[in-house]
Amino acid sequence: MTKSQLPPPAEKQTTAWPKYDALEAGLRNYWYPVLQAKRVGAKPVSRQLFGERIMFIRDRAAGKVFAVRDRCLHRGTPLSLGMQDFPGTFSCVYHGWCYDLATGELRAALTDGPNCRIAGKLRLRTYPVAERAGLVFIYMGEGEPPPVEEDIPEELLEPGRMMCCRISTQAGNWRFAVENHFDDAHAQYLHRSGVFSFFWHIPAYKTGIRVVREGKWLDRRFDKLHWEADYPGLGHWPKHRWWKRRSYLRVKVRMPGIGAVHYKEFDAFKFHVPIDDRNFRFVQVVSKKLPAWRRPIFWAQYWLYRRWAYHVQFNNQDVLMTKYSHTGPERLFGPDISLVAWRKMCVGEARGSDDGLAPQAAADAVEISGSLPADEETVELPADSRG
């Protein structure tokens, strides 16, 4: 049976941290990257995040990107199938319900005439959006969002940064994808077969492994690298290859699931964005601060080699483990100190919740009267509008 033929795991993995297990749906009170800014135009783009379909569109009149729930309040039709009849609005393709992109307010129900009594009494849920580092970020949490810069690695905000990006949808829970990134031992075995790591002499194991805090980041440290070893009753491993060069990478992680790896040639960042409890959006960025004349070279290196060798083949080894591992009860071993540190951070520092649990998604609809609240709303149809 090949890897592609393996059945998807039927049983979810349970850990020794019930509160951590309860975070499987994601941490909503953070900014997350969803799309490359250049990919969002006047044609709407629909993406699922935290179990909700969200429509992204760039309004030409306002010159900015908006995000609204991709579901017309009338009959549940995806709003992204519709069209823009007036600046700053978007209309459902089914019956012409026309919504304000900034506020979500129902401005008109076009097929019920200019005096439709339901206009101005409904509001589709909208979400704050920001554009930074060539990416579109969304905040789907509670209350006033923090500055978007709080949830972006500082390196990506530096002027003069060249960035190349790959965004994909992957199977598996976002927490375990983050764990894989910060897992200290997996690279010493799993990635030995990677094209990108073909010339690396990867250590067999480390001693004195520990995790230290550096600002917002957790950083892995160790006392000694052991490149080869004799295993009692088994033999010598790994075999020495003269053409491989000793290599060790610095790997970090921070809330709400951002990973970083610092290579000599570039910095790599990974955002693990929850789609639901079984899938995540994988936003991969390679970046380096370069003078203008070197940026075309960096771009060519990415598209000719690094994209397929690193972002695809190398990192697909990780996403395959995220997809097929993590079922049933677990049994940890020494190097998993890195996983334990991440789990403690996740439970103890989740923004906006005293117990670390993710807040629930906003109610689909609430009754309103008078001024329009922030959440999506609905009202009882007037008697003369039901026919």
C-alpha positions in Angstrom: 0.0 0.0 0.0 1.4 3.4 -1.0 1.2 6.5 1.1 -1.5 7.9 -1.2 -3.6 4.8 -0.6 -3.5 4.9 3.2 -6.9 5.5 4.7 -7.4 8.8 6.6 -7.2 8.4 10.4 -10.6 7.7 11.9 -9.7 8.3 15.6 -8.5 11.6 16.9 -5.4 11.7 19.1 -5.9 12.5 22.8 -3.1 14.1 24.9 -2.5 14.5 28.6 -3.7 18.1 28.2 -7.5 18.2 28.0 -7.5 22.0 27.5 -5.0 21.6 24.7 -7.3 19.0 23.1 -10.1 21.5 23.4 -8.2 23.9 21.1 -8.5 21.7 18.1 -10.9 24.2 16.4 -8.3 27.0 16.6 -7.5 30.2 18.5 -9.8 32.9 17.0 -8.4 36.0 18.8 -5.4 36.4 16.5 -4.7 37.8 13.1 -4.1 35.1 10.4 -2.8 35.4 6.8 -5.2 33.9 4.3 -4.3 35.1 0.8 -1.6 36.9 -1.1 -2.7 40.5 -1.5 -2.1 40.4 -5.2 -4.5 37.5 -5.6 -7.5 39.5 -4.2 -9.2 41.7 -6.8 -12.7 42.8 -7.8 -13.6 39.1 -8.3 -14.5 37.6 -4.9 -12.5 34.8 -3.4 -14.1 32.4 -0.9 -12.1 30.6 1.8 -13.1 28.6 4.8 -11.6 29.5 8.2 -12.6 28.3 11.7 -15.5 26.4 10.1 -16.9 29.5 8.3 -16.9 30.4 4.7 -15.5 34.0 4.2 -15.7 36.1 1.1 -12.7 38.4 0.3 -13.0 41.1 -2.3 -11.1 44.3 -3.2 -13.5 47.2 -3.7 -12.2 49.5 -6.4 -13.9 52.5 -5.0 -12.5 52.1 -1.5 -9.2 50.7 -2.7 -9.1 48.1 0.0 -10.0 44.5 0.8 -13.1 43.5 2.7 -14.1 40.2 4.3 -17.7 39.2 4.9 -19.4 35.9 5.8 -20.0 34.1 2.5 -23.7 33.3 3.1 -26.6 35.5 2.1 -29.1 35.9 5.0 -32.0 35.2 2.7 -31.6 31.6 1.6 -28.0 30.8 2.5 -26.7 31.2 -1.0 -22.9 31.8 -1.2 -22.5 35.5 -1.6 -19.3 35.0 -3.6 -21.4 33.8 -6.5 -22.9 37.2 -6.9 -21.9 40.5 -8.4 -21.2 44.2 -7.6 -24.0 46.5 -8.8 -23.0 49.6 -6.8 -19.6 50.8 -5.4 -19.0 49.6 -1.9 -21.6 46.9 -2.0 -22.1 43.3 -3.2 -25.3 41.6 -4.3 -26.4 38.0 -3.9 -26.8 36.2 -7.3 -30.1 34.6 -6.3 -32.5 37.5 -5.5 -30.3 40.6 -5.5 -29.9 41.2 -1.8 -27.4 44.0 -1.8 -25.0 44.3 1.2 -22.6 47.0 2.3 -19.1 45.6 2.2 -17.8 47.7 5.1 -20.6 47.2 7.6 -22.5 44.1 6.2 -25.8 46.1 6.3 -28.5 45.0 3.9 -28.8 48.2 1.8 -31.5 46.8 -0.5 -33.3 43.8 -1.7 -33.4 44.7 -5.4 -36.1 42.4 -6.4 -38.5 43.8 -3.8 -38.2 47.4 -4.9 -36.7 50.6 -3.5 -39.0 50.6 -0.5 -38.4 47.1 0.7 -39.1 47.1 4.5 -36.4 44.6 5.3 -33.6 46.9 4.0 -31.5 48.4 6.8 -32.7 45.8 9.3 -30.3 43.0 8.6 -26.6 42.9 8.8 -24.2 40.3 7.5 -21.2 39.6 9.7 -18.0 41.3 8.6 -14.4 40.9 9.8 -11.4 43.2 10.2 -8.8 42.9 7.4 -5.3 44.2 7.0 -2.6 44.0 4.3 0.9 43.5 5.5 4.0 41.9 3.9 2.1 41.1 0.7 -0.5 39.1 2.6 -4.1 39.6 3.5 -4.7 39.1 7.3 -8.1 38.6 8.9 -9.2 38.8 12.6 -12.1 36.6 13.5 -12.0 36.9 17.2 -13.9 38.7 19.9 -13.9 42.4 20.7 -11.5 45.1 19.3 -8.6 43.4 17.5 -5.0 44.2 18.5 -2.7 45.8 16.0 -2.0 43.4 13.2 1.7 43.8 13.7 1.4 42.0 17.1 0.8 38.7 15.2 3.4 39.1 12.4 7.1 38.2 12.8 9.1 41.4 13.0 11.4 40.2 10.2 8.5 40.2 7.7 7.8 43.9 8.4 11.3 45.1 7.8 11.7 47.3 4.7 13.7 45.9 1.8 12.5 42.3 2.5 12.1 40.1 -0.6 9.4 37.5 0.0 8.1 34.4 -1.9 5.0 32.6 -0.8 3.1 29.3 -1.2 -0.3 28.8 0.2 -2.0 25.4 0.3 -4.8 23.5 2.0 -3.6 20.5 4.0 -5.2 17.7 5.9 -4.7 17.4 9.7 -5.2 19.4 12.8 -3.4 22.8 13.0 -2.0 22.0 16.4 -0.2 18.9 15.3 1.2 20.7 12.2 2.7 23.2 14.6 4.0 20.4 16.8 5.7 18.8 13.8 7.5 22.0 13.0 8.9 22.3 16.6 9.4 18.6 17.0 13.1 18.3 17.8 13.6 14.7 16.7 11.7 14.4 13.5 14.2 16.2 11.2 16.9 13.8 12.3 15.1 10.9 10.6 12.2 12.0 8.4 14.1 14.6 6.4 17.1 12.5 5.6 15.3 11.6 2.3 14.5 15.1 1.3 15.8 16.6 -1.9 16.4 19.9 -0.2 18.4 18.2 2.5 20.3 15.8 0.2 23.7 17.3 1.0 23.1 17.7 4.7 24.9 15.5 7.3 22.1 15.5 9.9 22.9 14.6 13.5 21.7 11.3 14.9 20.6 12.8 18.2 21.2 15.6 20.7 21.8 15.7 24.4 20.9 18.4 26.9 17.8 19.4 24.9 15.9 22.3 26.4 13.5 25.1 25.3 14.1 28.7 26.1 11.9 31.8 25.7 13.1 34.7 23.5 10.4 37.4 23.5 7.4 35.9 21.8 9.3 32.9 20.6 10.1 29.5 22.0 13.6 28.5 20.8 15.2 25.0 21.0 18.7 24.6 22.5 21.0 21.7 23.3 24.4 20.9 24.8 25.9 18.6 22.2 25.2 17.2 18.7 26.0 13.5 18.1 26.5 13.0 14.4 26.8 9.2 14.5 26.5 6.5 17.2 26.7 2.7 17.9 23.4 1.2 18.9 23.8 -1.9 21.1 22.7 -5.1 19.3 22.0 -3.1 16.1 25.1 -1.4 14.7 26.3 2.0 13.6 23.9 4.7 12.4 23.8 6.8 10.3 26.3 5.8 7.7 29.0 8.4 7.0 28.7 10.0 3.6 31.8 12.0 2.6 29.9 14.4 0.4 27.5 15.5 3.0 28.2 18.6 5.1 27.2 18.9 8.8 24.1 20.9 9.2 22.0 22.2 12.0 19.1 24.7 11.9 17.6 27.0 14.4 13.9 26.4 14.7 11.4 28.5 16.7 7.7 28.7 17.3 5.3 31.4 18.7 1.6 32.0 19.1 -0.8 31.4 17.5 1.1 28.7 15.6 3.8 30.5 13.6 7.0 28.6 12.9 10.4 30.0 11.9 13.5 28.3 10.5 16.7 30.4 9.9 18.8 29.2 7.0 22.0 30.9 5.7 20.3 31.7 2.4 16.9 32.8 3.7 14.4 32.9 6.6 11.5 30.6 6.4 8.1 31.3 8.2 5.1 29.0 8.4 1.6 30.0 9.4 -0.8 27.2 10.3 -4.3 28.6 9.9 -7.2 26.5 11.1 -9.9 25.7 8.5 -11.7 23.3 10.8 -10.6 20.6 13.3 -9.3 18.3 10.5 -7.7 20.7 8.0 -5.5 23.8 8.0 -4.3 26.5 5.6 -0.6 26.3 5.2 1.0 29.7 4.5 4.7 29.3 3.7 7.0 32.3 3.3 10.7 32.5 2.4 12.2 35.9 2.9 15.5 37.7 3.0 16.5 41.4 3.2 18.2 42.2 -0.1 19.3 45.1 -2.2 17.1 45.8 -5.2 19.5 44.3 -7.7 19.6 40.9 -5.9 15.9 40.4 -5.7 15.4 39.1 -9.2 18.0 36.4 -8.4 16.2 35.4 -5.2 12.9 35.2 -7.1 14.5 33.0 -9.8 16.1 30.7 -7.2 12.7 30.3 -5.5 10.8 29.4 -8.6 13.5 27.2 -10.2 14.4 25.2 -7.1 13.3 26.3 -3.6 9.6 26.2 -4.3 9.4 22.5 -5.4 12.4 21.3 -3.3 11.6 23.1 -0.1 8.0 24.3 0.0 6.6 21.2 -1.8 8.8 18.1 -1.4 10.6 18.9 1.9 7.6 20.4 3.7 5.2 17.8 2.2 7.0 15.2 4.3 5.8 17.2 7.3 2.2 17.6 6.2 2.0 13.9 5.4 3.0 13.1 9.0 0.4 15.6 10.2 -2.3 13.9 8.1 -1.6 10.3 9.0 -0.1 10.5 12.5 -1.8 11.7 15.7 -4.5 9.1 16.2 -5.5 7.5 19.5 -3.4 7.8 22.7 0.2 8.9 22.5 3.4 7.9 24.3 6.1 10.7 24.5 9.9 10.3 24.7 12.8 12.5 25.7 13.0 14.9 22.6 9.3 15.6 23.0 10.2 18.3 25.5 9.8 20.7 22.6 6.2 19.5 22.1 5.4 19.9 25.8 6.8 23.5 25.8 4.5 24.4 22.9 1.5 22.8 24.4 2.0 24.7 27.7 2.4 28.0 25.8 -0.7 27.3 23.8 -2.9 26.5 26.8 -1.4 29.2 29.1 -1.2 32.1 26.7 -4.2 31.8 24.4 -5.4 35.4 23.9 -8.7 36.5 25.3 -9.5 33.4 27.4 -8.6 32.8 31.0 -8.6 29.1 30.6 -6.9 29.0 27.3 -9.9 27.7 25.4 -10.8 29.1 22.0 -13.9 31.3 22.0 -16.9 30.0 20.1 -17.8 31.3 16.7 -20.3 34.1 16.5 -24.0 33.1 16.5 -25.4 32.7 13.0 -28.1 35.3 13.6 -29.6 37.3 16.4 -32.8 39.4 16.6 -32.3 43.2 16.4 -34.1 46.4 16.9 -32.9 50.0 16.5 -29.2 50.4 15.8 -27.3 47.5 14.2 -24.9 45.5 16.4 -21.7 44.0 15.2 -22.9 40.4 14.7 -24.9 39.0 11.9 -28.6 39.7 12.4 -32.1 38.8 11.2 -35.6 39.9 11.9 -39.1 38.5 11.5 -40.4 39.3 8.0 -43.3 41.7 7.9 -46.7 40.1 7.2 -47.0 41.7 3.8 -43.6 40.5 2.6 -44.1 36.8 3.1 -45.9 36.0 0.0 
